[in-house]
Amino acid sequence: MIFTDWQLIDYKQAWDQQKTIFNALIDKKLNPDLDIKDITQQVILCEHPHVYTLGHNGEYGNLLANPEFLKKINADFYHIDRGGDITYHGPGQLVGYPIIDIAELKLSLKDYVYLLEESIIKTIAYYGLEGTRLQGATGVWLDIDKPGVRKICAIGIRASHYITMHGFALNVNTDLNYFHYINPCGFVDKGVTSIEKELNRKIEMQEVKKIYRQAFTDIFNV
C-alpha cells in the first residue's frame, strides 16, 4: 500500500484514474494468475477545482443551482457511483481516495467507514478540534450536542469485492460559500465548517497531508 499525492487535479480525471486502479485491483483479486503489473493498493490525496458530486442514490433537488449559475461560479457537476448524497469539492479541501482491499485488513464495510472517520478525528485533534460522529449521518462533525452542530468532513465510498474507492473530503481552507448552493449531504438544518474557520487562520495543506498519512497508518495499522 502506498500514498500518492495527485495535488490539484480535475475531478473527472481523478475519477477516471481511480476507476482504472479500482478495476485492475478487482481483476487481480478475482484472477490471481493474471499478470497485472504496476498496480498496487494506494491512498490518494488531492484537491479539486470547484465541483459538486451527487451519489448514485442522491436527490437532484439538493443541488440548489442551475447549470447557468454553476458556470458563473466556475463549478462542475457530476452524478457519480459512490454512496451518499450531494457534496462539494474545491481548492483548500483535502480529498482522500483509499483504493484498498479491506478484506486483507479483516474489516467489514461498516468497520472501514468507522475507521475512516477515526482517521479524520485523529487528524483534526492535532489542531485541537474534537471531532465526533452523528448518529445516522456518515462523516465527522463538531459540537453534535449543541445548536451549532456542523460538519467538517464528508465521507462517501463505493466498494466491490471488498475493494474500495472514493473516500473523504476534509475542509481545511475551503471556501464555505460554495456550500450555500447545495443541501450538503441532504441536510437542510446543519452547518459546515473548516479547520481554518474554527482556528481563524490558514492551515498549511502539506502539513495536514503529513498528519493524515500518519493518522491513517496508525488507525488502520498498515
C-alpha positions, 0 to 999 in steps of 0.5 A: 500500500502506498500514498500518492499525492495527485495535488490539484487535479480535475475531478473527472480525471481523478475519477477516471484514474481511480476507476482504472486502479479500482478495476485492475485491483478487482481483476487481480483479486478475482484472477490471481494468475493474471499478470497485472503489473504496476498496480498496487493498493494506494491512498490518494490525496488531492484537491479539486477545482470547484465541483459538486458530486451527487451519489448514485442514490442522491436527490437532484433537488439538493443541488440548489443551482442551475447549470447557468449559475454553476458556470458563473461560479466556475463549478462542475457537476457530476452524478457519480457511483459512490454512496451518499448524497450531494457534496462539494469539492474545491481548492483548500479541501483535502480529498482522500481516495483509499483504493484498498482491499479491506478484506486483507485488513479483516474489516467489514464495510461498516468497520472501514467507514468507522475507521475512516472517520477515526482517521479524520478525528485523529487528524483534526485533534492535532489542531485541537478540534474534537471531532465526533460522529452523528448518529445516522449521518456518515462523516465527522462533525463538531459540537453534535450536542449543541445548536451549532452542530456542523460538519467538517468532513464528508465521507462517501465510498463505493466498494466491490469485492471488498475493494474500495474507492472514493473516500473523504473530503476534509475542509481545511481552507475551503471556501464555505460559500460554495456550500450555500448552493447545495443541501450538503449531504441532504441536510437542510438544518446543519452547518459546515465548517473548516479547520481554518474557520474554527482556528481563524487562520490558514492551515498549511495543506502539506502539513495536514497531508503529513498528519493524515498519512500518519493518522491513517497508518496508525488507525488502520495499522498498515 
